Amino acid sequence: MNILGLSCFYHDAAAAIVKDGLLTAAAQEERFTGIKHDADLPSQAAVFCLEKAKLSMDDIDYVVFYDKPFTKF
């Protein structure tokens, strides 16, 4: 099972991939944007994680978010 985890819209946006229960990749969005404590959707971090894990979005079983998604999206 492949899970893409997202943290965003508060501060320090990040993405991570858990592949069969193991953390495969993780990155903070500010590493790509240069914006300290970047709170935006971590799109560049997610792309990095997918590439590092050698996955595409078609391979992702679940996308998870740390907060109540209906209040943020």
Secondary structure, DSSP 8 states (H G I E B T S, - for coil): -EEEEEE-SSSS-EEEEEETTEEEEEEETHHHH--TT--S--HHHHHHHHHHTT--GGG-SEEEESS-HHHH-
